[in-house]
Amino acid sequence: MAAAAGDVCGAVPGSRAGAGAGAAAEARFISSAKGKGLFATKNIRKGETVFVEKPVVSSQFLWNALYNYRACDHCLRALETAEENAQRLLGKSSLVLPHPEQCSIRKDLHQQCPRCQVTYCSAECRQAALEQYHHVLCLGPSRDDPTHPLNKLQEAWRNMHYPPETSSIMLMARMVATIKQGQLELLRLLFTEALYDEHLSRWFTPEGFRSLFALVGTNGQGIGTSSLSQWVHACDALDLPMLQREELDAFIDQLYKDIEKESGEFLNCEGSGLYVLQSCCNHSCIPNAETSFPENNFLLHLTALEDIEAGEEICISYLDCCQRERSRHSRNKILRENYLFTCSCPKCLAQADDADVTSDEEEEGEGETDDAELEDEMTDV
């Protein structure tokens, strides 16, 4: 996950993408049954970045933070160096990574809130958090007080939502704090500038926007950052003699195998955010775009997986690669349980006559996956 050293986040909440001149995509209303979708406004080539978007609000997962996955309290940029990250995941403080110059973490830029000591990757992030929500949510000297209402709220949430995590109560808390600090009108103006359509004008009134803002709360996008992954990508780009390249690749492969034994699947700083444009992307079992976080912070990149023509809908997948290879029945079972809809993408329509039963092989796979996930939860949390 490469990012330029010293790269910092701006102070204005909301999207960096917009829908002005030159924008590659825009939200459009499809139907009352399907709602809105995201459509290409020009031809987009495979591998091209459709847009880069900053979330309206984001927050690190509570268990993830509790177990020392250190991230910027605002943008979720990983705060550990790649070596520190690998040492913690491996449980081996003596580990030394080669090519330490390929780690772009700038500890000299890190700052803390002077009242509660939460850490930010930069002065810009500290100021952005203060202006948007932290003035309301700052615990001051009560940060470690278990009787403080916010700490009790977080503890209750952790006791109800064990890893693997998908959301955080603090995402909702930051939404409320954003409104309390008077930022709602600013967000409404930014939202209007990015997505206004005269046919949807009711959504852009203060009352309509409040309703829409509440709706967006059900559309959180997972965020993952990792200084180790960022270092690996930087090492991959090094121009090395063949023998050195083979040695480095072998070191990295073994490192990840050892980390998997020690830490399982919990490798990244993780959280979730609410994105205006990304939330317009509908699901498809054969997506033509995907989201990623290559800047090692909360900036979401939407990238084309294939050529997309102007006017074509841009779809992502809510399922991972393995889930997308399962039967139509199994895919839709997951989608109904987690997203409350049945998919009607071209792949699902083509398989509409398939039997609505899950194969014996998939039943066995589901049992093995559940056992593996349970073991990871017990081991790592």
C-alpha positions in Angstrom: 0.0 0.0 0.0 2.3 2.7 -1.2 1.9 6.3 -0.1 4.2 9.3 -0.5 6.2 10.1 2.7 4.5 12.9 4.5 1.2 12.5 2.7 -1.5 14.1 4.8 -5.2 14.5 4.8 -7.1 17.8 4.2 -9.4 19.4 6.8 -12.7 19.3 4.9 -14.9 16.3 5.3 -16.5 14.7 2.3 -15.6 13.6 -1.2 -12.6 14.5 -3.2 -14.2 13.1 -6.3 -17.2 15.4 -6.9 -19.4 15.3 -10.0 -18.2 18.4 -11.8 -16.5 18.9 -15.2 -14.3 16.0 -16.0 -15.8 13.6 -13.4 -15.7 10.0 -14.6 -18.9 8.9 -12.8 -22.1 10.2 -11.4 -25.0 8.9 -9.3 -28.3 8.4 -11.1 -31.8 7.3 -9.9 -32.6 3.9 -11.5 -36.0 2.9 -10.1 -38.0 2.9 -6.9 -37.2 -0.8 -6.5 -33.4 -0.5 -7.1 -32.8 3.1 -6.0 -29.7 4.8 -7.3 -26.6 3.6 -9.0 -23.3 4.9 -10.2 -22.7 5.4 -13.9 -19.7 6.2 -16.1 -19.9 9.6 -17.7 -17.1 8.8 -20.1 -15.2 5.7 -21.4 -13.0 4.3 -18.6 -10.1 2.0 -19.3 -9.3 -1.2 -17.4 -7.0 -0.3 -14.5 -8.0 3.4 -14.5 -8.9 5.1 -11.2 -12.6 6.1 -11.5 -12.4 8.4 -8.5 -10.7 8.9 -5.1 -13.0 9.7 -2.3 -12.7 10.9 1.3 -15.4 9.6 3.7 -18.0 11.8 5.3 -17.0 10.1 8.6 -14.9 7.1 9.6 -13.8 5.2 12.7 -11.4 2.4 13.6 -13.0 -0.8 14.9 -13.0 -1.0 18.7 -11.5 -4.5 19.1 -8.9 -3.6 16.5 -7.8 -0.5 18.4 -8.0 -2.2 21.8 -5.4 -4.8 20.6 -2.8 -2.3 19.6 -3.4 -2.0 15.9 -2.2 1.6 16.0 -3.9 3.9 13.5 -4.5 7.7 13.1 -7.6 8.4 15.0 -8.9 10.4 12.1 -7.8 9.0 8.7 -6.8 5.4 10.0 -3.3 5.7 8.5 -1.1 3.0 10.2 1.2 4.6 12.8 3.6 1.7 13.4 6.7 1.4 11.2 6.7 -1.7 8.9 9.2 -3.3 11.2 7.2 -2.5 14.4 4.1 -3.9 12.6 5.8 -7.1 11.7 7.4 -7.5 15.1 3.9 -7.2 16.8 2.2 -9.5 14.4 4.9 -12.1 14.7 5.4 -11.7 18.4 9.1 -11.3 17.8 10.7 -8.0 18.9 14.1 -9.0 17.5 12.9 -9.1 13.9 14.8 -6.8 11.5 13.3 -6.0 8.1 15.6 -5.4 5.2 15.4 -2.1 3.2 14.0 -0.1 6.1 14.2 3.0 3.8 11.1 1.6 2.0 8.9 2.3 5.0 7.2 5.7 4.5 5.8 6.1 8.0 6.8 9.5 9.3 6.7 9.5 13.1 8.1 13.0 13.2 4.7 14.2 11.9 2.6 12.4 14.5 0.7 14.5 17.0 -1.5 13.8 20.0 -4.6 15.6 21.3 -3.3 17.6 24.2 -6.3 16.7 26.3 -7.0 13.0 25.7 -3.7 11.9 24.0 -5.3 10.1 21.1 -2.7 10.0 18.2 -2.9 11.5 14.7 -0.6 11.0 11.8 -0.3 14.7 11.2 -1.3 18.2 12.5 -3.8 18.4 9.6 -5.6 15.3 10.8 -5.7 16.5 14.4 -7.2 19.8 13.3 -9.7 18.1 10.9 -10.9 15.8 13.7 -11.2 18.7 16.2 -13.2 20.8 13.7 -15.5 18.0 12.7 -16.3 15.9 15.8 -13.5 15.6 18.4 -14.5 18.7 20.3 -17.6 16.9 21.4 -16.1 13.4 21.8 -12.8 14.3 23.5 -12.6 12.4 26.8 -9.8 14.5 28.2 -8.5 13.0 31.5 -11.4 10.5 31.5 -10.0 8.6 28.6 -9.1 5.6 30.8 -12.1 6.0 33.1 -14.4 2.9 32.7 -17.3 4.8 34.2 -17.4 7.5 31.6 -20.5 7.2 29.4 -18.6 7.0 26.1 -16.2 4.3 27.5 -19.3 2.4 28.8 -20.8 2.7 25.4 -17.7 1.3 23.7 -17.4 -1.6 26.2 -21.0 -2.5 25.7 -20.5 -2.5 21.9 -17.4 -4.8 22.2 -19.3 -7.2 24.4 -22.0 -7.4 21.7 -19.8 -7.4 18.5 -16.8 -9.7 18.5 -14.3 -10.0 15.7 -14.3 -10.2 12.7 -15.8 -6.7 13.0 -17.9 -5.0 10.4 -18.8 -1.7 12.1 -18.3 0.5 15.2 -20.7 2.4 17.4 -18.2 5.2 17.3 -19.0 5.7 13.6 -22.5 6.6 14.7 -21.1 8.7 17.6 -19.0 10.7 15.2 -22.0 11.3 12.9 -23.9 12.7 15.9 -20.9 14.8 17.0 -20.5 16.1 13.5 -24.1 17.4 13.6 -23.6 18.8 17.1 -20.6 20.7 16.0 -22.6 22.4 13.3 -21.0 20.5 10.4 -24.2 19.1 8.9 -24.9 22.1 6.8 -21.4 22.1 5.4 -21.8 18.4 4.5 -25.2 19.1 2.9 -23.6 21.8 0.7 -20.7 19.6 -0.3 -23.1 16.7 -1.0 -25.3 19.0 -3.1 -22.3 20.2 -5.1 -21.2 16.7 -5.8 -24.5 15.0 -6.6 -27.4 17.4 -7.2 -30.1 16.4 -9.6 -33.3 18.4 -10.1 -35.3 15.2 -10.2 -34.0 14.4 -6.7 -34.2 17.9 -5.3 -36.2 16.8 -2.2 -33.0 14.9 -1.0 -31.1 18.2 -0.9 -33.4 20.1 1.4 -32.2 20.3 5.1 -35.0 17.9 6.1 -34.5 15.5 3.2 -30.8 15.5 3.8 -31.2 14.6 7.5 -33.2 11.5 6.3 -30.6 10.6 3.7 -27.8 11.1 6.2 -29.5 8.5 8.5 -29.8 6.2 5.5 -26.1 6.4 4.7 -25.5 5.1 8.2 -26.4 1.6 7.0 -23.9 1.7 4.1 -20.5 1.6 5.9 -17.5 0.6 3.8 -14.7 -1.4 5.4 -11.2 0.3 5.5 -7.9 -1.5 5.9 -4.4 0.0 6.3 -1.0 -1.6 6.9 2.5 -0.2 7.1 3.8 -3.7 6.5 1.8 -4.1 3.3 2.9 -0.7 2.2 6.6 -1.7 2.7 6.1 -4.9 0.8 4.7 -3.0 -2.2 7.6 -0.6 -2.1 10.0 -3.5 -2.0 8.3 -5.1 -5.0 9.1 -2.0 -7.0 12.8 -2.1 -6.2 15.2 -2.8 -9.1 17.4 -5.5 -7.6 19.8 -8.1 -9.0 18.2 -11.4 -9.6 19.8 -13.2 -6.6 18.8 -10.3 -4.2 15.3 -10.3 -5.6 14.9 -14.0 -5.0 16.2 -13.7 -1.4 13.9 -10.7 -0.6 10.9 -12.5 -2.1 11.6 -15.6 -0.1 12.0 -13.6 3.1 8.7 -11.9 2.5 6.9 -15.1 1.7 8.2 -16.8 4.9 7.4 -13.7 7.0 3.8 -13.8 6.0 3.6 -17.6 6.6 5.0 -17.0 10.1 2.7 -14.1 10.8 -0.3 -16.2 9.7 0.6 -18.9 12.2 0.9 -16.2 15.0 -1.8 -13.7 14.2 -4.2 -15.5 11.8 -6.2 -13.3 9.4 -6.1 -10.1 11.6 -3.2 -8.3 9.9 -4.5 -4.8 9.2 -5.6 -1.7 11.0 -9.3 -1.9 10.3 -12.3 0.3 10.5 -15.2 1.6 8.4 -16.3 4.8 6.8 -19.3 6.4 5.0 -18.7 7.4 1.4 -21.1 9.5 -0.7 -20.2 8.2 -4.2 -19.1 4.7 -3.2 -22.4 4.1 -1.4 -24.1 4.6 -4.8 -22.3 1.5 -6.2 -24.6 -1.4 -6.6 -23.5 -5.0 -6.3 -22.8 -7.5 -9.1 -21.4 -11.0 -8.9 -19.3 -10.0 -11.9 -18.1 -6.5 -10.9 -16.5 -4.1 -13.3 -14.8 -2.1 -10.5 -13.3 -2.6 -7.0 -12.4 -0.4 -4.0 -9.0 -0.2 -2.4 -6.9 2.0 0.0 -3.5 2.3 -1.6 -2.6 5.5 0.2 -2.6 3.7 3.6 -5.4 5.9 4.9 -9.1 6.3 4.5 -9.0 7.6 0.9 -10.9 5.2 -1.1 -9.8 4.5 -4.7 -12.4 3.0 -7.1 -10.6 1.2 -9.9 -12.0 -0.3 -13.1 -11.5 -4.1 -13.4 -12.4 -3.9 -17.1 -13.2 -1.4 -19.8 -16.4 0.5 -18.9 -18.3 2.5 -21.6 -19.9 5.9 -21.0 -23.4 5.3 -19.6 -22.6 1.9 -18.2 -23.4 1.2 -14.6 -20.3 0.8 -12.4 -20.7 -2.1 -10.0 -18.6 -3.5 -7.2 -19.0 -6.8 -5.4 -20.1 -7.2 -1.8 -18.7 -10.7 -1.9 -15.1 -11.8 -1.8 -13.4 -13.7 -4.6 -14.2 -17.1 -3.1 -17.8 -16.3 -2.4 -18.3 -15.1 -6.0 -17.3 -18.6 -7.2 -20.0 -20.3 -5.3 -23.5 -21.3 -6.6 -26.1 -18.6 -7.2 -28.1 -20.0 -4.3 -25.1 -19.7 -1.9 -24.2 -16.2 -3.1 -27.8 -14.9 -2.6 -28.0 -16.6 0.8 -25.0 -14.5 1.9 -26.4 -11.3 0.3 -29.9 -11.8 1.9 -28.4 -12.4 5.3 -26.0 -9.5 5.2 -27.5 -6.9 2.8 -31.2 -7.8 2.7 -31.5 -8.2 -1.1 -31.5 -10.9 -3.8 -29.1 -10.3 -6.7 -30.3 -10.0 -10.3 -27.0 -9.4 -12.0 -26.3 -11.0 -15.4 -24.5 -14.0 -13.7 -27.4 -14.6 -11.3 -30.0 -14.3 -14.2 -28.0 -16.7 -16.3 -28.0 -19.2 -13.4 -31.7 -18.7 -12.6 -32.6 -22.2 -13.6 -30.0 -23.8 -11.3 -31.3 -25.8 -8.4 -31.9 -23.7 -5.2 -29.9 -26.0 -3.1 -26.4 -25.8 -1.7 -24.1 -28.5 -2.8 -22.6 -31.0 -0.3 -19.2 -29.6 -1.1 -20.3 -26.1 -0.2 -22.0 -27.3 3.0 -18.7 -28.9 4.0 -16.8 -25.7 3.1 -19.2 -23.6 5.2 -18.5 -25.8 8.2 -14.8 -25.6 7.8 -14.8 -21.9 7.3 -16.9 -21.3 10.5 -14.5 -23.5 12.5 -11.5 -21.6 11.2 -13.1 -18.2 11.9 -14.0 -19.3 15.4 -10.4 -20.5 16.0 -9.1 -17.2 14.7 -11.4 -15.2 17.0 -10.4 -17.2 20.1 -6.7 -17.0 19.3 -6.3 -13.4 18.3 -8.8 -11.5 20.3 
